[in-house]
């Protein structure tokens, strides 16, 4: 039995990673006993399985029809690499990504570009592709750690800045003016703390949603794998 697919699942956004043409899985989420398969040579099938584990196939529903799209395992050429560079440059301009500093848009596009390069390398040499995937995951983990340190440093800097302003206020002789400014700064501190807390909660929620999405994809792939295994065992025992 196929895993439940929400009726509101939207069509996935365009990515720099090359995917095959979408394939119709079933008319409705409740129909269909397995994913479509097509005859192919063993080496390419093995590469496709590695790609599917690295980049899980995307599924979405459109007009009561479930569509599935997996990463392409077609060989690449130098022209493909050139087009990838041109597409990356064009998307960077379209998204108005900053050239320096922290920029989520630039980071996302370069991440997609790296995934596409890993896909190309995996097609040529699966072991090399898996090693690059390991390097990518380590870099992303290091970046996440630096981002946490950056956010902590920003919070510390804000606290020190506010403390310095409070110290200047305490040094003033006019007590009434000092008291007014102190109240104003305390209000700013509360607002900044509220903003920081809200940003933290929003970040935690995004991480939770992404984690749930990954878990759902993993469970779906496990179910599809078990389904294919059962079909294969049935065919072998027939």
PyMOL commands that set and color helices and strands:
alter all, ss='L'
color gray80, all
select helices_A, chain A and resi 42-54+78-94+104-124+126-170+175-237
alter helices_A, ss='H'
color red, helices_A
select strands_A, chain A and resi 23-26+58-62+65-69
alter strands_A, ss='S'
color yellow, strands_A
deselect
rebuild
show_as cartoon
